[in-house]
Amino acid sequence: MKLRFIFALTLGLVAFTAQANGSADAGKQKSQTCQACHGADGNGVGITMYPVIAGQHADYLRKALHDYKSGVRSNPIMAGFAGALSEQDIADLAAYFASQQGPLTELNANPVK
């Protein structure tokens, strides 16, 4: 009994870790809706009202999507899109956009050229 519990717990942790990390390949496939405003790679569509999300930290992107989904962030368009996303969708989209080259840099880092 104890061994089964440990086995089940281990499988659960592996599944959680895989989900938490997300797949950039899966995120690319799921990003079609996002591309209308954020561009194919997250670098925007030339209109400054849409944020550049390419190269943003994946954990930040996950939090932002969760906040839109829960209503903590108020934006009717993003709330509608985020509300339909599963946890895996959020992780995958975050992984994809975080893996893209963009103009964003960390304050303590040299800009990417």
ZATORSE-378578 format. One record per atom (N, C-alpha, C): residue in one letter; z, x, y. Coordinates in steps of 0.1 Angstrom, whole numbers, plus 5000, padded with zeros to 4 digits. Layout:
BEGIN
AZXY ...
***
This chain:
BEGIN
M500050084988 M500050005000 M500050095013 K500950195013 K500950285024 K499650355026 L499050395015 L497750475016 L496650385022 R496650255018 R495650165023 R495850145038 F497050135043 F497350115057 F496850235065 I497150355060 I496650475066 I495150485067 F494550445056 F493050445055 F492550345065 A493050225066 A492550125075 A492850175090 L493950235092 L494250285106 L493250395110 T492950485100 T491950585103 T490650535106 L490150435098 L488850375101 L488850305114 G489950245118 G490050175131 G489950275142 L490550385141 L490550485151 L489150545152 V488450575141 V487150625142 V486250525149 A486350395145 A485450295152 A485750285166 F487050295170 F487450285184 F486850405192 T486950525186 T486450645193 T484950635195 A484250595185 A482850575186 A482450475197 Q483150365197 Q482950265207 Q483250315221 A484450385222 A484850435235 A483850535241 N483250615233 N482350715238 N480950655241 G480550565234 G479250495237 G478050585233 S476950535232 S475650605229 S474750595240 A474350705245 A473350715256 A472050655252 D471650675240 D470350615235 D470450465235 A471550415230 A471650265229 A471750215244 G472450285252 G472550245266 G471250235273 K470350335270 K469050335276 K468350205272 Q468450165260 Q467750045255 Q468349915262 K469649925265 K470349805271 K470249805286 S469649905292 S469649915307 S468549845315 Q467749775308 Q466549715315 Q467049625327 T468049545325 T468549455336 T469049545348 C469749655345 C470249735355 C469249805363 Q468049825357 Q466949905364 Q466449835376 A466549705377 A465949635389 A466649685402 C467849715401 C468549755414 C468949905413 H469249955402 H469750095401 H468650195397 G467450145393 G466450235389 G466550265375 A465450315369 A465350345355 A466350445350 D466650545359 D467650645355 D468950645363 G469150535371 G470350515378 G470350575392 N469150635396 N469050695410 N468550595420 G468650465418 G468350365428 G466850335429 V466550235437 V465150195439 V464750215454 G465450295461 G465050325475 G465750225485 I466550135481 I467250045490 I468750095489 T469250125501 T470650185501 T471750095497 M471449965497 M472549875493 M472949885478 Y472049945470 Y472349955456 Y472850095453 P474050105447 P474650245445 P473850325435 V473850455437 V473250545427 V474350565417 I474050545404 I475050555393 I474650675384 A473550735386 A473150845377 A474150965379 G474651015368 G475551125368 G476951095371 Q477250965374 Q478650925376 Q479450945363 H480750965364 H481550975353 H481550855344 A481450865331 A481350755322 A482650665323 D483850725325 D485050645325 D485050565338 Y484450615349 Y484450535361 Y483450425360 L482350445353 L481350335351 L481950225342 R482650265332 R483250165323 R484250085331 K485150155339 K486150085347 K485449985357 A484350035364 A483649945373 A483149825366 L482549835355 L481949725348 L483049625343 H484149685338 H485349595334 H485849525347 D485949595358 D486449525370 D485449415375 Y484149435374 Y483249325377 Y483449205367 K483549245355 K483649145344 K484949055346 S486049125350 S487349055351 S487548985365 G486649025375 G486848965388 G487649055398 V488149165393 V488849255402 V487949305413 R486749335409 R485649365419 R484849245421 S484649205434 S483949085437 S482549105441 N481649075432 N480149075435 N479548975425 P479048865430 P478548765421 P477448805412 I476548895417 I475448945408 I476049035397 M476849125401 M477349215390 M478349145381 A479049045386 A479948965377 A479148895367 G477948845371 G477148775361 G476648865350 F476148985354 F475649075345 F476749135336 A477849175342 A478949235334 A479649135325 G479649015330 G480348905322 G479748895308 A478448925307 A477748905294 A477849035285 L478449135290 L478449265282 L479649275273 S479449325261 S480449355251 S481149485255 E482249515248 E482849645250 E481849755246 Q481149745236 Q480149845231 Q479049855241 D478549745247 D477549745257 D477949835269 I479149805273 I479749875285 I479850025282 A480350065270 A480450205266 A479050265266 D478050195260 D476750255259 D476050275272 L476150175281 L475550185294 L476250295302 A477550305301 A478250415308 A477850555303 A477650565290 A477150695284 A475750725289 Y474950625290 Y473550645294 Y473450695309 F474050615318 F473950655332 F474750775335 A475850805328 A476550935330 A475751055326 S474851035316 S474051145311 S472751175320 Q472551095330 Q471351115338 Q471651205350 Q470651275354 Q470751365366 Q470751285378 G471651315387 G471751245400 G472251335410 P472351285423 P472851365434 P474351375435 L475051305426 L476551305427 L477151435423 T478151475430 T478851605426 T480351575428 E481151665421 E482551655423 E482951735436 L483951695442 L484351755455 L484651905453 N485151945442 N485552085440 N484452155432 A483252105431 A482152165424 A480952205433 N480152295429 N478952325436 N477952215433 P477152175443 P476152075441 P475152115430 V474652015422 V473652035412 V472352045419 K471552145415 K470252165421 K469152145411 
***
